[in-house]
Amino acid sequence: MHKDHYENMYCVVKGQKHFTLLPPSAVGCLYEREFTSARYRHAESSEPEKEENLVMDNVATERFHEKYPQHEKWTILSSPDKGDTPWIPVDPLNIDTERYPLAGTLNPIEVVLNAGEVLYLPSLWYHRAAHLCQTISVNYWHDMEFDCRYVYFNFVHDIGAAIATLEDDERNKKQSRADADKDDDSA
């Protein structure tokens, strides 16, 4: 899922498109995080680096290898000059409420757009689109108003980020206590 800072008129010319939509007010329940832009590179790749400012991210690579040991030949190259990329881990159609408790309050809207139909997608609305068959679409974007709705969106976003950080801290404390208990039991 992602959001755009543009008003969007989306038209399916041929085929079908399935949209999952969430209003901007859902931002506090999506656990959105910012990550440094990066890309994966295989150790045996002979492809020259097209970007000079890519640097090996040892911490991210180590975490990746811990989680996916079968991919040990891959490294992560970060692009600090490209800025951060927002990432939403919540799948609104299959919510893990144990890991993301606030996401349990989400009520996604699902829309199937057929050939000849137009969807008005307001700015800042979270959306995910999937084609259901071979599809041709066109859309028209125009700038949004940076008014009180944008201020409200940022306020709710920041509250959600603070809550997610507190939940992460609590989860890490529980994990640390559990690890310490295991160490005590094995001693």
Wavefront OBJ file of the C-alpha trace (Angstrom):
o trace
v 0.000 0.000 0.000
v 1.047 3.531 -0.573
v -0.385 7.025 -0.827
v 0.110 9.809 -3.319
v 0.179 13.565 -2.795
v -1.987 14.008 -5.877
v -5.672 13.886 -6.676
v -6.121 10.989 -9.098
v -8.737 10.146 -11.719
v -8.108 6.508 -12.622
v -9.800 4.969 -15.683
v -9.710 1.360 -16.841
v -9.788 1.240 -20.640
v -9.619 -2.557 -20.955
v -9.705 -5.329 -18.348
v -10.289 -5.029 -14.598
v -8.415 -3.551 -11.660
v -8.952 -4.436 -7.980
v -8.321 -1.592 -5.520
v -7.942 -1.835 -1.760
v -8.479 1.601 -0.201
v -8.003 3.144 3.232
v -8.700 6.756 4.180
v -5.927 9.067 5.416
v -7.265 8.723 8.972
v -6.029 5.090 8.938
v -2.400 6.254 8.925
v -2.072 5.805 12.695
v -2.911 2.095 12.379
v -0.634 1.180 9.468
v 2.729 1.092 11.298
v 4.391 3.002 8.479
v 8.179 3.182 8.775
v 10.890 4.908 6.775
v 13.799 2.865 5.441
v 16.932 3.964 3.627
v 16.568 3.325 -0.091
v 18.531 0.222 -1.036
v 18.855 -2.611 -3.494
v 19.965 -6.226 -3.394
v 23.076 -7.441 -5.206
v 24.114 -11.038 -5.800
v 27.747 -11.847 -4.950
v 28.297 -13.378 -8.393
v 26.857 -10.406 -10.259
v 29.130 -8.951 -12.903
v 26.794 -6.023 -13.480
v 28.677 -2.752 -12.915
v 27.231 -0.389 -10.359
v 25.380 2.357 -12.186
v 25.140 4.497 -9.087
v 28.382 5.590 -7.474
v 26.879 6.332 -4.076
v 25.804 2.769 -3.235
v 27.379 1.476 -0.036
v 27.313 -1.978 1.489
v 24.952 -1.965 4.458
v 26.545 -4.535 6.776
v 23.868 -4.321 9.474
v 20.975 -4.752 7.037
v 22.820 -7.547 5.201
v 23.494 -9.381 8.475
v 19.842 -9.115 9.539
v 18.746 -10.290 6.095
v 21.062 -13.333 6.296
v 19.793 -14.186 9.796
v 16.222 -14.191 8.554
v 16.931 -15.765 5.141
v 20.089 -17.905 5.451
v 19.400 -19.505 2.060
v 20.186 -16.130 0.446
v 23.684 -15.714 1.877
v 25.121 -14.692 -1.510
v 23.028 -11.538 -1.551
v 24.139 -8.248 -0.030
v 22.224 -5.048 0.551
v 23.558 -1.827 -0.923
v 22.024 1.323 0.493
v 21.584 4.620 -1.308
v 21.728 7.306 1.400
v 21.570 10.070 -1.214
v 18.179 8.869 -2.431
v 16.451 9.508 0.886
v 14.108 7.250 2.769
v 11.313 5.077 1.437
v 8.060 4.691 3.380
v 7.037 1.090 4.034
v 3.755 -0.277 5.388
v 4.027 -3.828 6.758
v 0.281 -4.250 7.337
v -1.719 -6.222 4.771
v -5.217 -4.750 5.190
v -6.841 -7.890 3.756
v -4.933 -10.259 6.067
v -4.157 -8.361 9.281
v -1.796 -9.822 11.881
v -3.449 -8.242 14.936
v -0.991 -9.870 17.318
v 1.896 -8.035 15.722
v -0.071 -4.923 14.662
v -2.902 -4.520 17.198
v -4.017 -1.069 16.017
v -4.498 -2.434 12.498
v -7.390 -4.526 13.794
v -9.538 -1.390 13.623
v -9.032 -0.969 9.866
v -11.999 -1.321 7.520
v -10.565 -1.448 4.012
v -12.761 -0.613 1.055
v -12.455 -2.943 -1.921
v -13.414 -1.810 -5.409
v -13.292 -3.653 -8.730
v -13.014 -1.240 -11.620
v -14.189 -2.521 -15.014
v -13.469 -1.214 -18.516
v -15.019 2.217 -18.988
v -15.263 2.978 -15.250
v -13.431 5.782 -13.449
v -12.309 5.886 -9.822
v -11.637 9.202 -8.124
v -8.806 8.509 -5.698
v -8.352 11.457 -3.334
v -4.863 12.522 -2.316
v -3.403 10.835 0.772
v -5.750 7.842 0.475
v -3.817 4.616 0.912
v -4.316 2.211 -1.936
v -3.135 -0.977 -3.510
v -4.051 -1.931 -7.064
v -3.919 -5.341 -8.706
v -4.948 -6.244 -12.213
v -7.319 -9.189 -12.509
v -6.487 -9.820 -16.170
v -4.556 -8.070 -18.914
v -5.462 -4.434 -18.266
v -4.936 -1.049 -19.872
v -5.504 1.985 -17.660
v -4.914 5.704 -17.776
v -4.927 8.199 -14.976
v -4.793 11.942 -14.523
v -3.090 13.444 -11.485
v -3.361 16.985 -10.266
v -1.880 18.683 -7.218
v -3.569 18.410 -3.873
v -4.330 21.289 -1.537
v -1.871 21.431 1.362
v -4.540 22.661 3.756
v -5.871 21.602 7.167
v -6.455 18.029 5.915
v -2.732 17.681 5.265
v -1.913 19.048 8.724
v -4.397 16.595 10.289
v -2.917 13.710 8.287
v 0.602 14.510 9.547
v -0.658 14.816 13.127
v -2.310 11.371 13.013
v 0.759 9.935 11.238
v 3.060 11.156 14.021
v 0.796 9.807 16.775
v 0.693 6.422 15.043
v 4.479 6.395 14.709
v 4.874 7.176 18.424
v 2.488 4.372 19.396
v 4.255 1.919 17.069
v 7.604 2.849 18.637
v 6.213 2.222 22.129
v 4.825 -1.150 21.001
v 8.198 -2.072 19.458
v 9.991 -1.116 22.679
v 7.584 -3.228 24.737
v 7.968 -6.196 22.359
v 11.781 -5.885 22.526
v 11.698 -5.753 26.347
v 9.569 -8.913 26.469
v 11.944 -10.644 24.057
v 14.965 -9.575 26.127
v 13.321 -10.897 29.311
v 12.475 -14.176 27.568
v 16.064 -14.490 26.292
v 17.432 -13.750 29.776
v 15.124 -16.387 31.284
v 16.395 -18.945 28.743
v 19.996 -18.072 29.646
v 19.196 -18.487 33.367
v 17.569 -21.860 32.724
v 20.544 -23.140 30.739
v 23.083 -21.971 33.361
l 1 2 3 4 5 6 7 8 9 10 11 12 13 14 15 16 17 18 19 20 21 22 23 24 25 26 27 28 29 30 31 32 33 34 35 36 37 38 39 40 41 42 43 44 45 46 47 48 49 50 51 52 53 54 55 56 57 58 59 60 61 62 63 64 65 66 67 68 69 70 71 72 73 74 75 76 77 78 79 80 81 82 83 84 85 86 87 88 89 90 91 92 93 94 95 96 97 98 99 100 101 102 103 104 105 106 107 108 109 110 111 112 113 114 115 116 117 118 119 120 121 122 123 124 125 126 127 128 129 130 131 132 133 134 135 136 137 138 139 140 141 142 143 144 145 146 147 148 149 150 151 152 153 154 155 156 157 158 159 160 161 162 163 164 165 166 167 168 169 170 171 172 173 174 175 176 177 178 179 180 181 182 183 184 185 186 187
